[in-house]
Amino acid sequence: MELKCFVCGTTDKTRVFFDCYHEGEKKMTCVRCLPSLIHGQH
Ligand SMILES: [Zn+2]
């Protein structure tokens, strides 16, 4: 399975990724983009 952040589009495998749900779809986000999702800056 390809790791790709749906926010910034990175596929950097050295980065930590998280499963999440966005608009009813399961997606992945990298650790760098997670804080902005938590704080709603999007
Ligand atoms: Zn990202």
mmCIF file of the protein (N, C-alpha, C, O) and its ligand, coordinates in Angstrom:
data_MODEL
# 
_entry.id   MODEL 
# 
loop_
_entity.id 
_entity.type 
_entity.pdbx_number_of_molecules 
1 polymer     1 
2 non-polymer 1 
# 
_entity_poly.entity_id                      1 
_entity_poly.type                           'polypeptide(L)' 
_entity_poly.nstd_linkage                   no 
_entity_poly.nstd_monomer                   no 
_entity_poly.pdbx_seq_one_letter_code       MELKCFVCGTTDKTRVFFDCYHEGEKKMTCVRCLPSLIHGQH 
_entity_poly.pdbx_seq_one_letter_code_can   MELKCFVCGTTDKTRVFFDCYHEGEKKMTCVRCLPSLIHGQH 
_entity_poly.pdbx_strand_id                 A 
# 
loop_
_entity_poly_seq.entity_id 
_entity_poly_seq.num 
_entity_poly_seq.mon_id 
_entity_poly_seq.hetero 
1 1  MET n 
1 2  GLU n 
1 3  LEU n 
1 4  LYS n 
1 5  CYS n 
1 6  PHE n 
1 7  VAL n 
1 8  CYS n 
1 9  GLY n 
1 10 THR n 
1 11 THR n 
1 12 ASP n 
1 13 LYS n 
1 14 THR n 
1 15 ARG n 
1 16 VAL n 
1 17 PHE n 
1 18 PHE n 
1 19 ASP n 
1 20 CYS n 
1 21 TYR n 
1 22 HIS n 
1 23 GLU n 
1 24 GLY n 
1 25 GLU n 
1 26 LYS n 
1 27 LYS n 
1 28 MET n 
1 29 THR n 
1 30 CYS n 
1 31 VAL n 
1 32 ARG n 
1 33 CYS n 
1 34 LEU n 
1 35 PRO n 
1 36 SER n 
1 37 LEU n 
1 38 ILE n 
1 39 HIS n 
1 40 GLY n 
1 41 GLN n 
1 42 HIS n 
# 
loop_
_struct_asym.id 
_struct_asym.entity_id 
A 1 
B 2 
# 
loop_
_chem_comp.id 
_chem_comp.type 
_chem_comp.mon_nstd_flag 
ARG 'L-peptide linking' y 
ASP 'L-peptide linking' y 
CYS 'L-peptide linking' y 
GLN 'L-peptide linking' y 
GLU 'L-peptide linking' y 
GLY 'peptide linking'   y 
HIS 'L-peptide linking' y 
ILE 'L-peptide linking' y 
LEU 'L-peptide linking' y 
LYS 'L-peptide linking' y 
MET 'L-peptide linking' y 
PHE 'L-peptide linking' y 
PRO 'L-peptide linking' y 
SER 'L-peptide linking' y 
THR 'L-peptide linking' y 
TYR 'L-peptide linking' y 
VAL 'L-peptide linking' y 
ZN  non-polymer         . 
# 
_pdbx_entity_nonpoly.entity_id   2 
_pdbx_entity_nonpoly.name        ? 
_pdbx_entity_nonpoly.comp_id     ZN 
# 
_pdbx_nonpoly_scheme.asym_id         B 
_pdbx_nonpoly_scheme.entity_id       2 
_pdbx_nonpoly_scheme.mon_id          ZN 
_pdbx_nonpoly_scheme.ndb_seq_num     1 
_pdbx_nonpoly_scheme.pdb_seq_num     101 
_pdbx_nonpoly_scheme.auth_seq_num    101 
_pdbx_nonpoly_scheme.pdb_mon_id      ZN 
_pdbx_nonpoly_scheme.auth_mon_id     ZN 
_pdbx_nonpoly_scheme.pdb_strand_id   A 
_pdbx_nonpoly_scheme.pdb_ins_code    . 
# 
loop_
_atom_site.group_PDB 
_atom_site.id 
_atom_site.type_symbol 
_atom_site.label_atom_id 
_atom_site.label_alt_id 
_atom_site.label_comp_id 
_atom_site.label_asym_id 
_atom_site.label_entity_id 
_atom_site.label_seq_id 
_atom_site.pdbx_PDB_ins_code 
_atom_site.Cartn_x 
_atom_site.Cartn_y 
_atom_site.Cartn_z 
_atom_site.occupancy 
_atom_site.B_iso_or_equiv 
_atom_site.pdbx_formal_charge 
_atom_site.auth_seq_id 
_atom_site.auth_comp_id 
_atom_site.auth_asym_id 
_atom_site.auth_atom_id 
_atom_site.pdbx_PDB_model_num 
ATOM   1   N  N  . MET A 1 1  ? 0.840   -1.197 0.000  1.00 0.00 ? 1   MET A N  1 
ATOM   2   C  CA . MET A 1 1  ? 0.000   0.000  0.000  1.00 0.00 ? 1   MET A CA 1 
ATOM   3   C  C  . MET A 1 1  ? 0.875   1.248  0.000  1.00 0.00 ? 1   MET A C  1 
ATOM   4   O  O  . MET A 1 1  ? 1.808   1.360  0.794  1.00 0.00 ? 1   MET A O  1 
ATOM   5   N  N  . GLU A 1 2  ? 0.576   2.158  -0.871 1.00 0.00 ? 2   GLU A N  1 
ATOM   6   C  CA . GLU A 1 2  ? 1.348   3.391  -0.953 1.00 0.00 ? 2   GLU A CA 1 
ATOM   7   C  C  . GLU A 1 2  ? 0.960   4.343  0.178  1.00 0.00 ? 2   GLU A C  1 
ATOM   8   O  O  . GLU A 1 2  ? -0.219  4.565  0.455  1.00 0.00 ? 2   GLU A O  1 
ATOM   9   N  N  . LEU A 1 3  ? 1.975   4.892  0.814  1.00 0.00 ? 3   LEU A N  1 
ATOM   10  C  CA . LEU A 1 3  ? 1.729   5.901  1.833  1.00 0.00 ? 3   LEU A CA 1 
ATOM   11  C  C  . LEU A 1 3  ? 1.773   7.266  1.163  1.00 0.00 ? 3   LEU A C  1 
ATOM   12  O  O  . LEU A 1 3  ? 2.801   7.686  0.632  1.00 0.00 ? 3   LEU A O  1 
ATOM   13  N  N  . LYS A 1 4  ? 0.641   7.943  1.199  1.00 0.00 ? 4   LYS A N  1 
ATOM   14  C  CA . LYS A 1 4  ? 0.602   9.267  0.597  1.00 0.00 ? 4   LYS A CA 1 
ATOM   15  C  C  . LYS A 1 4  ? -0.276  10.187 1.430  1.00 0.00 ? 4   LYS A C  1 
ATOM   16  O  O  . LYS A 1 4  ? -1.442  9.890  1.692  1.00 0.00 ? 4   LYS A O  1 
ATOM   17  N  N  . CYS A 1 5  ? 0.295   11.293 1.837  1.00 0.00 ? 5   CYS A N  1 
ATOM   18  C  CA . CYS A 1 5  ? -0.459  12.254 2.631  1.00 0.00 ? 5   CYS A CA 1 
ATOM   19  C  C  . CYS A 1 5  ? -1.469  12.979 1.744  1.00 0.00 ? 5   CYS A C  1 
ATOM   20  O  O  . CYS A 1 5  ? -1.103  13.519 0.700  1.00 0.00 ? 5   CYS A O  1 
ATOM   21  N  N  . PHE A 1 6  ? -2.737  12.994 2.154  1.00 0.00 ? 6   PHE A N  1 
ATOM   22  C  CA . PHE A 1 6  ? -3.759  13.636 1.314  1.00 0.00 ? 6   PHE A CA 1 
ATOM   23  C  C  . PHE A 1 6  ? -3.714  15.153 1.436  1.00 0.00 ? 6   PHE A C  1 
ATOM   24  O  O  . PHE A 1 6  ? -4.346  15.856 0.648  1.00 0.00 ? 6   PHE A O  1 
ATOM   25  N  N  . VAL A 1 7  ? -2.967  15.668 2.426  1.00 0.00 ? 7   VAL A N  1 
ATOM   26  C  CA . VAL A 1 7  ? -2.869  17.121 2.593  1.00 0.00 ? 7   VAL A CA 1 
ATOM   27  C  C  . VAL A 1 7  ? -1.743  17.689 1.737  1.00 0.00 ? 7   VAL A C  1 
ATOM   28  O  O  . VAL A 1 7  ? -1.972  18.561 0.898  1.00 0.00 ? 7   VAL A O  1 
ATOM   29  N  N  . CYS A 1 8  ? -0.532  17.196 1.950  1.00 0.00 ? 8   CYS A N  1 
ATOM   30  C  CA . CYS A 1 8  ? 0.623   17.758 1.239  1.00 0.00 ? 8   CYS A CA 1 
ATOM   31  C  C  . CYS A 1 8  ? 1.091   16.869 0.088  1.00 0.00 ? 8   CYS A C  1 
ATOM   32  O  O  . CYS A 1 8  ? 1.901   17.288 -0.739 1.00 0.00 ? 8   CYS A O  1 
ATOM   33  N  N  . GLY A 1 9  ? 0.575   15.638 0.040  1.00 0.00 ? 9   GLY A N  1 
ATOM   34  C  CA . GLY A 1 9  ? 0.903   14.760 -1.074 1.00 0.00 ? 9   GLY A CA 1 
ATOM   35  C  C  . GLY A 1 9  ? 2.232   14.049 -0.965 1.00 0.00 ? 9   GLY A C  1 
ATOM   36  O  O  . GLY A 1 9  ? 2.659   13.397 -1.918 1.00 0.00 ? 9   GLY A O  1 
ATOM   37  N  N  . THR A 1 10 ? 2.895   14.157 0.170  1.00 0.00 ? 10  THR A N  1 
ATOM   38  C  CA . THR A 1 10 ? 4.195   13.516 0.296  1.00 0.00 ? 10  THR A CA 1 
ATOM   39  C  C  . THR A 1 10 ? 4.065   11.989 0.331  1.00 0.00 ? 10  THR A C  1 
ATOM   40  O  O  . THR A 1 10 ? 3.087   11.439 0.837  1.00 0.00 ? 10  THR A O  1 
ATOM   41  N  N  . THR A 1 11 ? 5.055   11.344 -0.209 1.00 0.00 ? 11  THR A N  1 
ATOM   42  C  CA . THR A 1 11 ? 5.127   9.885  -0.123 1.00 0.00 ? 11  THR A CA 1 
ATOM   43  C  C  . THR A 1 11 ? 6.412   9.478  0.600  1.00 0.00 ? 11  THR A C  1 
ATOM   44  O  O  . THR A 1 11 ? 6.898   8.357  0.454  1.00 0.00 ? 11  THR A O  1 
ATOM   45  N  N  . ASP A 1 12 ? 6.935   10.398 1.364  1.00 0.00 ? 12  ASP A N  1 
ATOM   46  C  CA . ASP A 1 12 ? 8.185   10.178 2.074  1.00 0.00 ? 12  ASP A CA 1 
ATOM   47  C  C  . ASP A 1 12 ? 8.031   9.070  3.112  1.00 0.00 ? 12  ASP A C  1 
ATOM   48  O  O  . ASP A 1 12 ? 7.339   9.240  4.116  1.00 0.00 ? 12  ASP A O  1 
ATOM   49  N  N  . LYS A 1 13 ? 8.674   7.947  2.862  1.00 0.00 ? 13  LYS A N  1 
ATOM   50  C  CA . LYS A 1 13 ? 8.494   6.789  3.742  1.00 0.00 ? 13  LYS A CA 1 
ATOM   51  C  C  . LYS A 1 13 ? 9.259   6.898  5.053  1.00 0.00 ? 13  LYS A C  1 
ATOM   52  O  O  . LYS A 1 13 ? 9.087   6.069  5.946  1.00 0.00 ? 13  LYS A O  1 
ATOM   53  N  N  . THR A 1 14 ? 10.104  7.919  5.171  1.00 0.00 ? 14  THR A N  1 
ATOM   54  C  CA . THR A 1 14 ? 10.787  8.126  6.444  1.00 0.00 ? 14  THR A CA 1 
ATOM   55  C  C  . THR A 1 14 ? 9.909   8.909  7.414  1.00 0.00 ? 14  THR A C  1 
ATOM   56  O  O  . THR A 1 14 ? 10.229  9.029  8.597  1.00 0.00 ? 14  THR A O  1 
ATOM   57  N  N  . ARG A 1 15 ? 8.808   9.437  6.906  1.00 0.00 ? 15  ARG A N  1 
ATOM   58  C  CA . ARG A 1 15 ? 7.903   10.210 7.738  1.00 0.00 ? 15  ARG A CA 1 
ATOM   59  C  C  . ARG A 1 15 ? 6.858   9.284  8.368  1.00 0.00 ? 15  ARG A C  1 
ATOM   60  O  O  . ARG A 1 15 ? 6.562   8.222  7.822  1.00 0.00 ? 15  ARG A O  1 
ATOM   61  N  N  . VAL A 1 16 ? 6.314   9.674  9.487  1.00 0.00 ? 16  VAL A N  1 
ATOM   62  C  CA . VAL A 1 16 ? 5.278   8.886  10.149 1.00 0.00 ? 16  VAL A CA 1 
ATOM   63  C  C  . VAL A 1 16 ? 3.923   9.250  9.554  1.00 0.00 ? 16  VAL A C  1 
ATOM   64  O  O  . VAL A 1 16 ? 3.607   10.426 9.373  1.00 0.00 ? 16  VAL A O  1 
ATOM   65  N  N  . PHE A 1 17 ? 3.126   8.226  9.252  1.00 0.00 ? 17  PHE A N  1 
ATOM   66  C  CA . PHE A 1 17 ? 1.802   8.440  8.677  1.00 0.00 ? 17  PHE A CA 1 
ATOM   67  C  C  . PHE A 1 17 ? 0.712   7.937  9.621  1.00 0.00 ? 17  PHE A C  1 
ATOM   68  O  O  . PHE A 1 17 ? 0.917   7.010  10.404 1.00 0.00 ? 17  PHE A O  1 
ATOM   69  N  N  . PHE A 1 18 ? -0.449  8.579  9.522  1.00 0.00 ? 18  PHE A N  1 
ATOM   70  C  CA . PHE A 1 18 ? -1.600  8.185  10.321 1.00 0.00 ? 18  PHE A CA 1 
ATOM   71  C  C  . PHE A 1 18 ? -2.787  7.907  9.411  1.00 0.00 ? 18  PHE A C  1 
ATOM   72  O  O  . PHE A 1 18 ? -2.998  8.588  8.408  1.00 0.00 ? 18  PHE A O  1 
ATOM   73  N  N  . ASP A 1 19 ? -3.558  6.889  9.785  1.00 0.00 ? 19  ASP A N  1 
ATOM   74  C  CA . ASP A 1 19 ? -4.855  6.687  9.147  1.00 0.00 ? 19  ASP A CA 1 
ATOM   75  C  C  . ASP A 1 19 ? -5.834  7.712  9.705  1.00 0.00 ? 19  ASP A C  1 
ATOM   76  O  O  . ASP A 1 19 ? -5.830  7.996  10.902 1.00 0.00 ? 19  ASP A O  1 
ATOM   77  N  N  . CYS A 1 20 ? -6.662  8.259  8.846  1.00 0.00 ? 20  CYS A N  1 
ATOM   78  C  CA . CYS A 1 20 ? -7.697  9.161  9.329  1.00 0.00 ? 20  CYS A CA 1 
ATOM   79  C  C  . CYS A 1 20 ? -8.873  9.116  8.367  1.00 0.00 ? 20  CYS A C  1 
ATOM   80  O  O  . CYS A 1 20 ? -8.782  8.528  7.290  1.00 0.00 ? 20  CYS A O  1 
ATOM   81  N  N  . TYR A 1 21 ? -9.959  9.730  8.754  1.00 0.00 ? 21  TYR A N  1 
ATOM   82  C  CA . TYR A 1 21 ? -11.137 9.795  7.902  1.00 0.00 ? 21  TYR A CA 1 
ATOM   83  C  C  . TYR A 1 21 ? -11.436 11.239 7.578  1.00 0.00 ? 21  TYR A C  1 
ATOM   84  O  O  . TYR A 1 21 ? -11.467 12.095 8.463  1.00 0.00 ? 21  TYR A O  1 
ATOM   85  N  N  . HIS A 1 22 ? -11.655 11.504 6.307  1.00 0.00 ? 22  HIS A N  1 
ATOM   86  C  CA . HIS A 1 22 ? -11.941 12.861 5.865  1.00 0.00 ? 22  HIS A CA 1 
ATOM   87  C  C  . HIS A 1 22 ? -13.072 12.801 4.862  1.00 0.00 ? 22  HIS A C  1 
ATOM   88  O  O  . HIS A 1 22 ? -12.976 12.121 3.840  1.00 0.00 ? 22  HIS A O  1 
ATOM   89  N  N  . GLU A 1 23 ? -14.154 13.523 5.164  1.00 0.00 ? 23  GLU A N  1 
ATOM   90  C  CA . GLU A 1 23 ? -15.336 13.540 4.295  1.00 0.00 ? 23  GLU A CA 1 
ATOM   91  C  C  . GLU A 1 23 ? -15.823 12.118 4.005  1.00 0.00 ? 23  GLU A C  1 
ATOM   92  O  O  . GLU A 1 23 ? -16.233 11.800 2.888  1.00 0.00 ? 23  GLU A O  1 
ATOM   93  N  N  . GLY A 1 24 ? -15.768 11.273 5.035  1.00 0.00 ? 24  GLY A N  1 
ATOM   94  C  CA . GLY A 1 24 ? -16.299 9.923  4.922  1.00 0.00 ? 24  GLY A CA 1 
ATOM   95  C  C  . GLY A 1 24 ? -15.376 8.928  4.244  1.00 0.00 ? 24  GLY A C  1 
ATOM   96  O  O  . GLY A 1 24 ? -15.739 7.766  4.060  1.00 0.00 ? 24  GLY A O  1 
ATOM   97  N  N  . GLU A 1 25 ? -14.192 9.374  3.875  1.00 0.00 ? 25  GLU A N  1 
ATOM   98  C  CA . GLU A 1 25 ? -13.255 8.466  3.224  1.00 0.00 ? 25  GLU A CA 1 
ATOM   99  C  C  . GLU A 1 25 ? -12.035 8.260  4.096  1.00 0.00 ? 25  GLU A C  1 
ATOM   100 O  O  . GLU A 1 25 ? -11.561 9.178  4.765  1.00 0.00 ? 25  GLU A O  1 
ATOM   101 N  N  . LYS A 1 26 ? -11.533 7.024  4.072  1.00 0.00 ? 26  LYS A N  1 
ATOM   102 C  CA . LYS A 1 26 ? -10.320 6.738  4.810  1.00 0.00 ? 26  LYS A CA 1 
ATOM   103 C  C  . LYS A 1 26 ? -9.124  7.266  4.028  1.00 0.00 ? 26  LYS A C  1 
ATOM   104 O  O  . LYS A 1 26 ? -8.950  6.959  2.849  1.00 0.00 ? 26  LYS A O  1 
ATOM   105 N  N  . LYS A 1 27 ? -8.314  8.056  4.700  1.00 0.00 ? 27  LYS A N  1 
ATOM   106 C  CA . LYS A 1 27 ? -7.158  8.648  4.048  1.00 0.00 ? 27  LYS A CA 1 
ATOM   107 C  C  . LYS A 1 27 ? -5.969  8.549  4.970  1.00 0.00 ? 27  LYS A C  1 
ATOM   108 O  O  . LYS A 1 27 ? -6.079  8.101  6.111  1.00 0.00 ? 27  LYS A O  1 
ATOM   109 N  N  . MET A 1 28 ? -4.835  8.974  4.461  1.00 0.00 ? 28  MET A N  1 
ATOM   110 C  CA . MET A 1 28 ? -3.638  8.996  5.290  1.00 0.00 ? 28  MET A CA 1 
ATOM   111 C  C  . MET A 1 28 ? -3.081  10.401 5.333  1.00 0.00 ? 28  MET A C  1 
ATOM   112 O  O  . MET A 1 28 ? -3.131  11.144 4.352  1.00 0.00 ? 28  MET A O  1 
ATOM   113 N  N  . THR A 1 29 ? -2.550  10.749 6.489  1.00 0.00 ? 29  THR A N  1 
ATOM   114 C  CA . THR A 1 29 ? -1.886  12.034 6.614  1.00 0.00 ? 29  THR A CA 1 
ATOM   115 C  C  . THR A 1 29 ? -0.541  11.842 7.293  1.00 0.00 ? 29  THR A C  1 
ATOM   116 O  O  . THR A 1 29 ? -0.385  10.941 8.117  1.00 0.00 ? 29  THR A O  1 
ATOM   117 N  N  . CYS A 1 30 ? 0.413   12.666 6.962  1.00 0.00 ? 30  CYS A N  1 
ATOM   118 C  CA . CYS A 1 30 ? 1.726   12.573 7.588  1.00 0.00 ? 30  CYS A CA 1 
ATOM   119 C  C  . CYS A 1 30 ? 1.739   13.377 8.888  1.00 0.00 ? 30  CYS A C  1 
ATOM   120 O  O  . CYS A 1 30 ? 0.874   14.218 9.133  1.00 0.00 ? 30  CYS A O  1 
ATOM   121 N  N  . VAL A 1 31 ? 2.728   13.095 9.693  1.00 0.00 ? 31  VAL A N  1 
ATOM   122 C  CA . VAL A 1 31 ? 2.788   13.711 11.020 1.00 0.00 ? 31  VAL A CA 1 
ATOM   123 C  C  . VAL A 1 31 ? 2.922   15.229 10.926 1.00 0.00 ? 31  VAL A C  1 
ATOM   124 O  O  . VAL A 1 31 ? 2.525   15.950 11.842 1.00 0.00 ? 31  VAL A O  1 
ATOM   125 N  N  . ARG A 1 32 ? 3.469   15.698 9.845  1.00 0.00 ? 32  ARG A N  1 
ATOM   126 C  CA . ARG A 1 32 ? 3.675   17.129 9.676  1.00 0.00 ? 32  ARG A CA 1 
ATOM   127 C  C  . ARG A 1 32 ? 2.354   17.875 9.474  1.00 0.00 ? 32  ARG A C  1 
ATOM   128 O  O  . ARG A 1 32 ? 2.203   19.021 9.898  1.00 0.00 ? 32  ARG A O  1 
ATOM   129 N  N  . CYS A 1 33 ? 1.411   17.211 8.826  1.00 0.00 ? 33  CYS A N  1 
ATOM   130 C  CA . CYS A 1 33 ? 0.131   17.855 8.539  1.00 0.00 ? 33  CYS A CA 1 
ATOM   131 C  C  . CYS A 1 33 ? -0.900  17.606 9.632  1.00 0.00 ? 33  CYS A C  1 
ATOM   132 O  O  . CYS A 1 33 ? -1.927  18.284 9.683  1.00 0.00 ? 33  CYS A O  1 
ATOM   133 N  N  . LEU A 1 34 ? -0.636  16.643 10.502 1.00 0.00 ? 34  LEU A N  1 
ATOM   134 C  CA . LEU A 1 34 ? -1.619  16.292 11.520 1.00 0.00 ? 34  LEU A CA 1 
ATOM   135 C  C  . LEU A 1 34 ? -1.985  17.455 12.448 1.00 0.00 ? 34  LEU A C  1 
ATOM   136 O  O  . LEU A 1 34 ? -3.169  17.642 12.731 1.00 0.00 ? 34  LEU A O  1 
ATOM   137 N  N  . PRO A 1 35 ? -1.017  18.246 12.935 1.00 0.00 ? 35  PRO A N  1 
ATOM   138 C  CA . PRO A 1 35 ? -1.378  19.351 13.829 1.00 0.00 ? 35  PRO A CA 1 
ATOM   139 C  C  . PRO A 1 35 ? -2.366  20.334 13.205 1.00 0.00 ? 35  PRO A C  1 
ATOM   140 O  O  . PRO A 1 35 ? -3.277  20.812 13.880 1.00 0.00 ? 35  PRO A O  1 
ATOM   141 N  N  . SER A 1 36 ? -2.189  20.638 11.919 1.00 0.00 ? 36  SER A N  1 
ATOM   142 C  CA . SER A 1 36 ? -3.098  21.591 11.292 1.00 0.00 ? 36  SER A CA 1 
ATOM   143 C  C  . SER A 1 36 ? -4.497  21.013 11.144 1.00 0.00 ? 36  SER A C  1 
ATOM   144 O  O  . SER A 1 36 ? -5.484  21.749 11.154 1.00 0.00 ? 36  SER A O  1 
ATOM   145 N  N  . LEU A 1 37 ? -4.583  19.666 11.003 1.00 0.00 ? 37  LEU A N  1 
ATOM   146 C  CA . LEU A 1 37 ? -5.897  19.042 10.955 1.00 0.00 ? 37  LEU A CA 1 
ATOM   147 C  C  . LEU A 1 37 ? -6.573  19.104 12.317 1.00 0.00 ? 37  LEU A C  1 
ATOM   148 O  O  . LEU A 1 37 ? -7.771  19.362 12.424 1.00 0.00 ? 37  LEU A O  1 
ATOM   149 N  N  . ILE A 1 38 ? -5.774  18.860 13.360 1.00 0.00 ? 38  ILE A N  1 
ATOM   150 C  CA . ILE A 1 38 ? -6.319  18.883 14.713 1.00 0.00 ? 38  ILE A CA 1 
ATOM   151 C  C  . ILE A 1 38 ? -6.831  20.265 15.065 1.00 0.00 ? 38  ILE A C  1 
ATOM   152 O  O  . ILE A 1 38 ? -7.861  20.402 15.726 1.00 0.00 ? 38  ILE A O  1 
ATOM   153 N  N  . HIS A 1 39 ? -6.122  21.281 14.630 1.00 0.00 ? 39  HIS A N  1 
ATOM   154 C  CA . HIS A 1 39 ? -6.489  22.649 14.989 1.00 0.00 ? 39  HIS A CA 1 
ATOM   155 C  C  . HIS A 1 39 ? -7.420  23.290 13.968 1.00 0.00 ? 39  HIS A C  1 
ATOM   156 O  O  . HIS A 1 39 ? -7.824  24.442 14.125 1.00 0.00 ? 39  HIS A O  1 
ATOM   157 N  N  . GLY A 1 40 ? -7.759  22.541 12.919 1.00 0.00 ? 40  GLY A N  1 
ATOM   158 C  CA . GLY A 1 40 ? -8.760  23.014 11.980 1.00 0.00 ? 40  GLY A CA 1 
ATOM   159 C  C  . GLY A 1 40 ? -8.277  24.113 11.054 1.00 0.00 ? 40  GLY A C  1 
ATOM   160 O  O  . GLY A 1 40 ? -9.086  24.864 10.508 1.00 0.00 ? 40  GLY A O  1 
ATOM   161 N  N  . GLN A 1 41 ? -6.986  24.216 10.873 1.00 0.00 ? 41  GLN A N  1 
ATOM   162 C  CA . GLN A 1 41 ? -6.469  25.242 9.971  1.00 0.00 ? 41  GLN A CA 1 
ATOM   163 C  C  . GLN A 1 41 ? -6.347  24.655 8.567  1.00 0.00 ? 41  GLN A C  1 
ATOM   164 O  O  . GLN A 1 41 ? -5.257  24.316 8.105  1.00 0.00 ? 41  GLN A O  1 
ATOM   165 N  N  . HIS A 1 42 ? -7.475  24.547 7.918  1.00 0.00 ? 42  HIS A N  1 
ATOM   166 C  CA . HIS A 1 42 ? -7.421  23.887 6.619  1.00 0.00 ? 42  HIS A CA 1 
ATOM   167 C  C  . HIS A 1 42 ? -8.475  24.471 5.687  1.00 0.00 ? 42  HIS A C  1 
ATOM   168 O  O  . HIS A 1 42 ? -8.588  24.044 4.538  1.00 0.00 ? 42  HIS A O  1 
HETATM 169 ZN ZN . ZN  B 2 .  ? 1.402   15.890 4.842  1.00 0.00 2 101 ZN  A ZN 1 
# 
